[in-house]
């Protein structure tokens, strides 16, 4: 991804959040909630977000499962993932092309179904 485009990601996200809130929508669908977590408290409201954090604390008190995504456990100082946080794709791009080619199938089998080429 072009670094300039990455820099615009937060700005665009903020504007989209404003529009979605204006029309009473939600920023979440089935996938990709984690990097929008910083907007959760605003969208869910204090009461519901506190309850989400209570549930997280009950089932994941040490914040080990998807840490910082959606919410953090109640009484935790852990931060939510931000739109500007480094994405895994950044690290993928740091791998030398020759090394990537040697592990092409493994690199493509990342949960998006690309490796299921029956």
Rosetta silent file (secondary structure, phi, psi, omega in degrees, C-alpha in Angstrom):
SEQUENCE: XXXXXXXXXXXXXXXXXXXXXXXXXXXXXXXXXXXXXXXXXXXXXXXXXXXXXXXXXXXXXXXXXXXXXXXXXXXXXXXXXXXXXXXXXXXXXXXXXXXXXXXXXXXXXXXXXXXXXX
SCORE:     score description
SCORE:     0.000 S_00000001
   1 L     0.000  138.396  178.300    0.000    0.000    0.000 S_00000001
   2 L   -62.349  129.482 -179.737    1.237    3.466   -0.854 S_00000001
   3 H   -55.071  -34.711  177.654    2.409    5.275    2.332 S_00000001
   4 H   -63.440  -41.100  178.185    0.384    8.334    1.311 S_00000001
   5 H   -65.175  -39.821  177.816   -2.754    6.182    1.143 S_00000001
   6 H   -62.289  -38.468  179.043   -1.987    4.720    4.555 S_00000001
   7 H   -64.565  -31.602  179.647   -1.682    8.240    5.974 S_00000001
   8 H   -77.867  -16.410 -173.831   -5.133    9.061    4.610 S_00000001
   9 H   -55.446  -45.458 -178.129   -6.712    5.972    6.187 S_00000001
  10 H   -68.651  -42.569  179.107   -7.420    7.580    9.563 S_00000001
  11 H   -60.069  -47.145  179.208   -8.717   10.804    8.041 S_00000001
  12 H   -64.425  -42.755  179.511  -11.077    8.909    5.725 S_00000001
  13 H   -59.526  -43.802  178.269  -12.144    6.603    8.568 S_00000001
  14 H   -59.184  -42.760 -179.636  -13.024    9.578   10.776 S_00000001
  15 H   -67.734  -39.876  177.781  -15.173   11.068    8.018 S_00000001
  16 H   -63.666  -42.678  178.715  -16.912    7.745    7.337 S_00000001
  17 H   -58.792  -42.992  178.730  -17.628    7.352   11.057 S_00000001
  18 H   -60.735  -44.678  179.523  -19.247   10.794   11.126 S_00000001
  19 H   -65.195  -44.560 -179.654  -21.475    9.939    8.168 S_00000001
  20 H   -62.218  -43.644  178.567  -22.438    6.537    9.545 S_00000001
  21 H   -63.789  -40.501 -179.767  -23.283    8.066   12.938 S_00000001
  22 H   -57.168  -36.717 -177.275  -25.287   10.837   11.274 S_00000001
  23 L  -101.064   12.069  174.354  -27.535    8.246    9.633 S_00000001
  24 L    73.351   25.117 -179.085  -27.746    5.923   12.653 S_00000001
  25 L   -93.495 -173.943  177.833  -25.625    3.144   11.167 S_00000001
  26 L  -123.961  151.286  179.559  -22.870    0.930   12.535 S_00000001
  27 L   -88.332    7.516 -174.065  -19.233    0.650   11.525 S_00000001
  28 L  -120.416  145.253  171.634  -19.235   -3.124   11.801 S_00000001
  29 L  -127.792 -138.875 -178.562  -20.177   -5.987    9.553 S_00000001
  30 L   -81.227  -36.364 -174.082  -18.989   -9.547    9.673 S_00000001
  31 L  -125.992  163.357  170.943  -15.237   -8.930    9.301 S_00000001
  32 L    75.942   25.859 -178.628  -12.641   -6.270    9.984 S_00000001
  33 L   -73.366  -32.251 -169.994  -13.955   -4.949   13.274 S_00000001
  34 H   -54.595  -46.002 -176.501  -10.594   -4.857   15.021 S_00000001
  35 H   -82.301    3.626  172.720   -9.031   -1.835   13.393 S_00000001
  36 H  -107.880    7.199 -174.659  -12.211    0.159   13.938 S_00000001
  37 H   -56.834  -32.630 -178.120  -12.210   -0.575   17.670 S_00000001
  38 H   -61.032  -20.189 -179.955  -11.263    2.976   18.602 S_00000001
  39 H   -90.166   -7.857 -176.536  -14.728    4.041   17.421 S_00000001
  40 H   -56.576  -51.081 -178.639  -16.544    1.475   19.589 S_00000001
  41 H   -56.294  -38.972  179.801  -17.095    3.561   22.721 S_00000001
  42 H   -66.791  -43.464 -176.272  -18.680    6.334   20.663 S_00000001
  43 H   -74.808  -42.385 -176.899  -20.965    3.998   18.724 S_00000001
  44 H   -79.870  -24.671 -175.142  -22.036    1.686   21.530 S_00000001
  45 H    84.836  158.302 -174.311  -22.368    4.387   24.165 S_00000001
  46 H   -58.699  -46.158 -175.275  -20.935    4.287   27.679 S_00000001
  47 H   -64.605  -51.482 -178.699  -23.477    1.858   29.175 S_00000001
  48 H   -67.459  -39.116 -179.933  -23.348   -0.802   26.455 S_00000001
  49 H   -64.452  -37.225  176.103  -19.589   -0.470   26.001 S_00000001
  50 H   -62.302  -40.976  178.408  -19.108   -1.029   29.745 S_00000001
  51 H   -65.632  -39.915  175.959  -21.207   -4.202   29.490 S_00000001
  52 H   -59.481  -40.711  179.413  -19.114   -5.418   26.544 S_00000001
  53 H   -67.672  -33.337  175.636  -16.028   -4.881   28.678 S_00000001
  54 H   -64.507  -43.583  178.578  -17.629   -6.869   31.522 S_00000001
  55 H   -62.876  -45.220  178.330  -18.218   -9.789   29.149 S_00000001
  56 H   -58.691  -42.781 -179.970  -14.635   -9.521   27.873 S_00000001
  57 H   -64.307  -35.733 -179.283  -13.365   -9.549   31.470 S_00000001
  58 H   -69.748  -39.511 -174.481  -15.407  -12.660   32.265 S_00000001
  59 H  -101.195  -18.841 -177.915  -14.188  -14.679   29.281 S_00000001
  60 L  -147.420   63.157 -173.491  -10.782  -13.119   28.560 S_00000001
  61 L   -62.672  -22.917 -178.506   -9.589  -11.336   31.711 S_00000001
  62 L  -100.263    9.187  174.027   -5.969  -11.187   30.522 S_00000001
  63 L    56.125   44.927 -177.624   -6.890   -9.767   27.093 S_00000001
  64 L   -92.587  -27.162 -177.589   -5.172  -12.602   25.188 S_00000001
  65 L   -93.750  113.200 -176.305   -7.810  -13.231   22.505 S_00000001
  66 L    48.499   60.679 -176.093   -7.665  -10.495   19.876 S_00000001
  67 L   -57.551  131.547  176.892   -6.179   -8.013   22.345 S_00000001
  68 L    78.830    3.940 -179.143   -7.511   -4.501   21.983 S_00000001
  69 L  -102.611  137.412 -174.385  -10.101   -5.451   19.410 S_00000001
  70 L    69.841  -63.100  177.416  -13.763   -4.531   19.948 S_00000001
  71 L  -158.709  170.579  175.540  -13.105   -3.807   23.640 S_00000001
  72 L  -113.213  160.736  179.815  -10.694   -4.503   26.468 S_00000001
  73 L   -60.311  145.663  175.146  -11.562   -6.162   29.782 S_00000001
  74 L   -57.819  144.597 -177.901  -13.175   -3.943   32.387 S_00000001
  75 L    69.136   17.452  176.941  -10.552   -2.646   34.848 S_00000001
  76 L  -103.979  144.775  175.923   -7.841   -3.062   32.190 S_00000001
  77 L   -92.118   -0.386 -177.723   -5.498   -0.281   31.119 S_00000001
  78 L   -60.784  144.832 -179.400   -4.989   -1.920   27.714 S_00000001
  79 L   -92.062  155.891  173.903   -5.654    0.323   24.735 S_00000001
  80 L   -78.143  150.988  175.417   -7.960   -0.355   21.836 S_00000001
  81 L   -64.359  139.886 -179.668   -6.477   -1.005   18.410 S_00000001
  82 L  -109.078  154.805  177.794   -6.396    2.177   16.338 S_00000001
  83 L   -55.712  -33.387 -176.551   -6.931    2.640   12.616 S_00000001
  84 L   -83.463   -6.047  179.187   -3.376    3.984   12.435 S_00000001
  85 L   -63.710  153.269 -178.644   -1.784    0.933   14.103 S_00000001
  86 L   -64.693  130.685  179.363    0.549   -1.145   11.954 S_00000001
  87 L   -92.196  158.623  179.638   -1.290   -3.794    9.943 S_00000001
  88 H   -59.268  -34.694 -179.629    0.031   -7.276    9.243 S_00000001
  89 H   -56.189  -31.377  177.667    0.293   -6.417    5.548 S_00000001
  90 H   -59.896  -46.249 -179.230    3.083   -3.977    6.393 S_00000001
  91 H   -69.159  -36.241  176.378    5.209   -6.827    7.725 S_00000001
  92 H   -58.152  -38.837 -178.629    4.301   -9.042    4.761 S_00000001
  93 H   -71.563  -14.844  179.402    5.734   -6.374    2.452 S_00000001
  94 L   -82.261  -12.454 -178.612    9.027   -6.456    4.378 S_00000001
  95 L   -79.353  128.622 -179.827    9.659  -10.076    3.336 S_00000001
  96 L   -53.546  140.604 -176.532   12.074  -10.344    0.417 S_00000001
  97 H   -57.290  -40.971  179.754   10.327  -11.287   -2.849 S_00000001
  98 H   -64.039  -39.157  177.711   12.502  -14.390   -3.330 S_00000001
  99 H   -66.939  -44.159  178.782   11.629  -15.626    0.150 S_00000001
 100 H   -58.284  -43.829 -179.481    7.938  -14.922   -0.452 S_00000001
 101 H   -62.356  -33.029  178.944    8.038  -16.886   -3.714 S_00000001
 102 H   -67.712  -25.532 -177.174    9.527  -19.876   -1.861 S_00000001
 103 L  -120.862   33.864 -173.615    6.546  -19.887    0.503 S_00000001
 104 H   -52.932  -48.817 -177.970    3.869  -18.719   -1.940 S_00000001
 105 H   -63.212  -42.787  179.830    1.190  -21.207   -0.843 S_00000001
 106 H   -65.213  -39.876  179.956    1.729  -20.498    2.845 S_00000001
 107 H   -64.869  -35.067 -178.268    1.670  -16.740    2.260 S_00000001
 108 H   -80.024  -19.508 -178.090   -1.611  -16.983    0.348 S_00000001
 109 L   -90.849   74.087 -173.688   -3.316  -19.163    2.967 S_00000001
 110 L  -116.354   18.542  178.716   -4.047  -16.310    5.367 S_00000001
 111 L   100.209   -4.281 -179.035   -7.743  -16.802    6.047 S_00000001
 112 L   -96.464    1.744  176.139   -9.092  -15.146    2.911 S_00000001
 113 L    85.057   -1.623 -177.728   -9.678  -18.433    1.073 S_00000001
 114 L   -61.285  -29.890 -177.460   -7.142  -17.716   -1.688 S_00000001
 115 L   -78.116   -8.424  178.613   -5.342  -20.987   -0.952 S_00000001
 116 L   -89.784   68.045 -178.212   -8.515  -22.990   -1.662 S_00000001
 117 L  -102.796   68.701 -176.156   -7.973  -23.166   -5.399 S_00000001
 118 L   -60.821    0.000    0.000   -9.584  -26.557   -6.040 S_00000001
